[in-house]
Amino acid sequence: MPIVVNLDVVLAQRKMRLNTLAELVDITPQNLSVLKTGRAKAIRFDTLEKICAVLECQPGDILAFSSDIKAVKDAADAAGAPA
């Protein structure tokens, strides 16, 4: 899929744990993990809005389009984010 989820990168930059974000956004850690790992098929705009509000970021910080997924993963690794 050419949509890449960079939630792990933003969480690492904010030094926030997934469980903390899940609690603040009022979503189960399991559902948030599905999003973080890129296995989600969709995300509701209201959920994306809450995530962005808590993380003080833009949707584009979390979601990216790339036809070359390997290049995006390599860039995230170079930024020091966990894979």
Buried (B, 14 or more C-beta within 10 A) or exposed (E): EEEBBBBBBBBBBBEBEBEBBBBBBEBEBEBBBBBBEBEBEEBEEEBBEBBBEBBEBEEEBBBBEBEEBEEBBEBBEEEEBEE
